[in-house]
Amino acid sequence: MTSYTHAAMTRTERIVQWICRGVIAFVLALPVYAGIRHGLANLEKNPVLESALAGAFLIHMRARPKPAEWLSALGIGSLLTVVYAWLHHGYGNYIGAAPYAYLTFLGLASLGVLAVQVFAGERALRKLHRDTFLAAAAFPYLSFILAFCLTMTTALQPKVYDPLLYAFDEALQSKLSALVGGLMANSYALRIAGIVTYQSIPVAICFLLALERESPGRFAARILPLFVMVGITGAVLYNLFPAVGPIYVFGKDFPAHLPPVSSLSMQPLPHLRAARNAMPSVHFACALLIWWNTAGLHRVWRWLATGFVAMTFLATLGFGEHYLVDLVVAVPFAVTMQALALRARSWAQSERRIAVGGGAALTLGWVIALRYGVFVHAPGLAWCAVTATLALGLWWKRGLERGHSHLERKILGVRPVILPQEP
């Protein structure tokens, strides 16, 4: 009787467990379904998804799959690429469309192969395959959520505050956006490099995530939570200061024929059909975080990361996607995210608390000051604010590095006492 009851309870628990899993899967699938319904699965209109899926393939390959796995991913990805080209009569008219499409479908194939291995592969390797699948699927899934959030932001925030951002840039009297935009317009090589860099940020993030999975504890921050927080927090900030970027406001007048501030009204602009994702620049914040977190890698990767952040700076300005002030505010924003995502759980270090509190206060302070036009027609005040923001942001970042180094020394000092000594 007891064994029967135990068996019945076991079956009941299994049924409940599968029902719970089904509900969770349904809820998780909703953003993907909504994104597909709104056209976000169109590769030509969603380069972030392309790059994220290419990153998924990179994570899969860095996990050292067996030949049968990577050969299956290559075969399925190649087949999907050919089918896509046949159905859509090509890959698109943008630069690098064919390679991007191939990498995208390789990533999709990797996710499919990993999913099969999770449910039908060797039992001893299922946990490894599950962890690899979750890591590889994280950023493609996040891209659907963020794209859906941007669509909702556009619907909820019909007016944009670009004139205030443009007025701030003009108050600096640097003309940097026009200068960089002109360089991009006149240099084909620079334009190609900018496009590749701008669209490859998810791939670079996935590369860091793959390295972290190979050597846990390699980075001061936890890579996946760090960039998930950046995306979600950035989406919230877009609602506090909706703006689209100069290319969408001035069109063909960018960058050579930008109007004087005196000819513009500082009132919000209604019904511009573009994503409200200018303030702050999440692209530049991600590039900074990638650069900062390569500190412990080989110098070749450091040089590449330095070039990556420099090219991201040029691309964000040169393509007219952002104003200079968007990049300035990205610095304290990035410092805040780095401090929140530190691997150490302790908040005892004052450097971490200062970086979080100061960075968040500075980011929100900028949003409020810009919304109320504090810096309009005040070049001296604008330059002081920029200088103070960059100095404080980099000082707080340096403090995080000192705190992390101090913590590592403490751990190394305690470890010989805890661990048994080698004979």
N, C-alpha and C positions, 0 to 999 in steps of 0.2 A: 504493500500500500504506500509505504514511504517512498520507495523508488519510483512508483508510478507518478506520485504527486510531484516529486523532484523533476521527473522527465517532463510532466505537463507544464510545470513552471518554467523549465528551460525553454520549451517551445514557445511559451507565451512571451518570455523575455526576448527571444529571438524575433518574434513577430513585431513586438513593440520597437525593438532596435531597428529593424528594417523600415518600419513606418517612420520613425524619427529621421533615419537617414534619407528616406524619400522626401520628407518635408524639407529637410535642410538642402538637399539637391535641387528641389523645386525653387526654393527661395534664392539660392545662389545662381540658378539659371535665369532668373527674371531679368537682371541687367543685360545679360547677353542677348536674350530674346528681344528686349526693348531696343537694344542697340542695333540689332539686325533689322528690326522693323523700321527704324529711322535711318537706315542706309549706312550705318557705321561700319558694316562689314565690307563696304566698297573700298578696295585697296587703294584706288586712285585718290580717294578723299580722306583716307585715314592712315597717313604715314606712320603715326605712333603705333598703331596696331601692327603694321608691317615690321617695324623695328623691334617691337616686343616679341613677335613670333620668331624673328631671326635670333633674338637673344635666347629664346627657349631652345632652339636647336643648339646654340653654343653651350648652354648649361647641360644639355643631354650629352653632347660629345665630350665635355670636360669630365663627365662622370665615368668615363671609360667603359662604354657599353660593349657587350660582346659583338663579334662580327655580324651575327645574325640580326642583332638589333639595329646597328647603324646602316647595314646594307638594306634592311627593310625601310628605314627612314629615308634613305637616299632614293630608293626605288619608288616609294609611294609619293615622296615629294616631287620627284621628276615627272611622274605621271600626272599629278595634280596640276603642275605648272603647264604641261602641254594641253591638258583639258581646258584650263582657264584661258589660255591663249586662243584656243579654237572657239570657245564660246563667246569671248569678248573681242575677237578679231585683233589680238595683240595684247600688250601689257599696259598700254597707256602712253601718253605723249610726253611725260616728264622725264627728266634726266635720270638714267639708271633704273628705268622701270623694269626691265627684264631681270637684272640681277636681284633687285629688291623682291620681285615676285617669286623668284626661285628660292631665295632665303626664307621668305614668308611661308611658302608651302613646305619647305624642309622643316620649319618649326612646327607647323601644323601636323606633319607626319610624325615628328618626334613625340608630340603630345599623344597622338593616337597609339603609337607603339608602346609608350610608357603606360598608358591606360590599360592596354591589353596585358602587359606584364604584371600590373598591379593585381588584376583579377584572375589571370590564367597562367602566370609565369611560375617559376620555381618558388616554392614556399620560403626557402631560405633567403631569397633575394627580394621578396615582396616589400619589405619595409624600406629597403634601399630604393626600389623603384617608386614607391609611394612618395618618399621624401623628395626624390628627383622630380617627379611629376608635379608636386605642389610648388616646388621652387621654380620650375620652368613655366608653369601656368599662371604664376602670381601676377606678372606684369601684363601679359595679354588680357587677363581678366580685369586688372586695374584699369587698363586703357578703355575698356567698355564702360566701367563705372564713371571714370573721369569725363569721357566723351558725353555720356548721358547727363552728367552734372553741368557740363558746359552748355548743352542744349537747354537745360532747365534754366540756367542763369540768363541765357539770352532771352528766354520767354519771360522770366520774372523781372529782368532789368532792361526794359526797352530803351532807356536813355543811358548814354555813356558820357563820361567826364573827361574826354580827351583834351578839350581846350585848356583845362587846368594843368595837365601834364606837359602839354606843348608850351604853355606860358612859363612853366618852371624851367624847361630846357632852354628857352630863349632868354630867360633871366640870367642864366649862366654865361650867355654870350660866347659859347664855345663852338657852336655850329658843328658839333661832332657828328650828329646824325646825318647831316647833309654831306659832310666830308666822307664818312665811311660809305654812305649810300652811293656817292659818286664813284668811289673806288670799286665797289661791287658791280656797278653798272658798266664800268669801262674795262673790267678784267674778267675774262671768261674763266680763267683758272681759279681765281679767287672766289668767283661765284659758285663754281662746282664744289670747291673745298668747303664753302659755307653751307651749301645745301646738304652735302654728305654729313658734315658735322652736326648740323641742326637736327637732322633726322635720325642720327645714330646714338642719341643719348640713352634710349632704353637698352641698346646693345652694350654700351659701356657699363651701364649699371648691372646688367646681367653678367658681364665679365667679372665684375667685383664680387657678385653673389656666388659665381662658380668658384672663384678663388677662396672665398670664405668657407664654402662647403668642403673644399679640399683640406683647408687648414683652419679649423675653428679658432677664433681668438686672434686671427691675424690682424684685424682692423680694430681700431679703438671703438668704432660705432658698429651696431648691428645693421647690416646693409639692408635687409628686407624691411624691417620696421622703419628705418630711416627714410627710405624713399617712398614708402607708402604714406608716412606722415606728411612728407613734403607735398605729395599730390593732393591728399585730402585737405590739408590746411590751406594750400594754395587755392583750391576750389572755393573754400569758405571766404578767403580774402577777396576773391574776384567779385563776390556779391557786395562787399563793403565799398569797393571802388571799381565799378565796372568801366572798363576801357578796352579799346580794340587795337590801337597802334596807328602810327601816322600813315601807313600805306593805305589803310581802309578809310581814313578821314580825308586825305588829300589826293588820293588816287594817283593820276599821272603827274601831278605837281611834285610828288616826292621822287627824288630828293632835290632836284635842281631848282624848283620854283616854289619853295615854301613861302607862304604869306607872312607878312609882319603880324605880330601879336595885336597891334592896334586895330587891325582890320577884322579881328575875330571877336565874337561874343563869348563871354566866359560861361554862358548858360549850357546845360547839358544838350547833347545832340541826340535827337530821337531816331529810332528805327534804322540803325545801321546794321546791315546783315553780315555780321562777323562775330566770332567768338569773343566773349568778354574775358580775355585771359592775358591782359597786358601788365596789370599792377598786382603784385610784384612779378618780376620775370622768373618764373619757375624753371625755365630752361637754364638761365644763368646760375640760379641757385643750385640746380643739379650739377652743372659743370663745376662749380666751386667745390661742392661736396665730393665729387669724383676726384678732383685734384687733391683735396685735403686728405682723403682716405687712401691715396697711393703713397703716402709718406714712407711707409715701410717696405715698399717694393723696390725692385731693381731700378737703377737710375734711368734705364731706357724707358721703362713705363712712366717714370716721373717726367721725363722730357715729353713723352707723348701726351701725358695728362696736362702739362703746361701748355703745349700747343693746342690741345683740345679746348681748354678754357679760354685761351686767347682767340681762337677762331669762333667760339660761341659768342664771345663779346662782339666781334666784328659782324657775325651773322645776325644777331638779334637787332643790332642797330642798322646794319646795311640793308637788310630786307624790309625795314620799316615795320617790323612786328612789335617793336618796343621803343619807348622813349628812354633817354639816358637815366632819368630818375627811377625808372623801373629796375634798372640794374643796380643802382645805389641801394634801394630798399631791399634788394635780394640778398645783400651781404648780412645785415643783422638777422634777416629771416633764416638764412642758411646756418648761421651760428646757433640760433635757437634750436633748430632741428637737430643739428649735430650734438648739442648738449643733451637734448631729450633722449637721443638714441644711443648714448654711450653704453658700452657693454657692462661697465661696472654698475651695480644696482645701488650703491651707496650714494646718498645725497649729502654726506657729511662735508665734502669738499666745497669750500666757499666759491671756488672758480666755476663750478658747475651751476650753482644756484644763481650766481651773478650773470652768467652767460644766458641762462634761460630767462630770468626776469628782465635783465637789461635788453636782450635781443627782442623779446616779445613786446616790451614797452616801446622800444624804438621803432619797431615795425608798425605797431598800431598808431604811434605818435605821428609817423609820416603820413599814414592814411588819413588821419583826422586833419592834420595841417594842410595837406594837399586838397582835401575836399572843401575846406574853407578858404582856399586861395591865399594862405598866409604869405607865400613867397612871390606872389605875382608882383612884378615891377620892383623887386628888391634883390638885385644881384649880390650885394654884399651878404645879406642874410642867407641867400641860397647857397653861396659858396661856403659859408661858415657851417651850415647844416650838413652839406656833403662831406666836408673835411672831418667834422666831428663824428659823423656816422661811420665813415671808413676807418678812422683811427680807433674808435671804440670797438667796432666789430672785429678788427684784426687783433686788438689787444685782448678781447675776450677769447678769441680763438687761440691765441698764444697761451692764455691762462689754462684753457682746456688741455692743451698739449703738455704743459708743465704738470698739471694735476694727474694726467694719465701716466706720464713718466714716473712720477712719484709713487703712484699706486703699483706700477709694475715692479719697481725696486723693492717695495714692501713685500709683494708676493714672492719675488725671488729670494728675499731674505728669510721668509717663513718656510718656504718649500723644503729646504734641506732638513729642517727640524721635524717636519711632518712626515716626509717620505723616508722610507728605510734607506740606509746608505748601501752603496755597492760594496761587495766584499773585495 
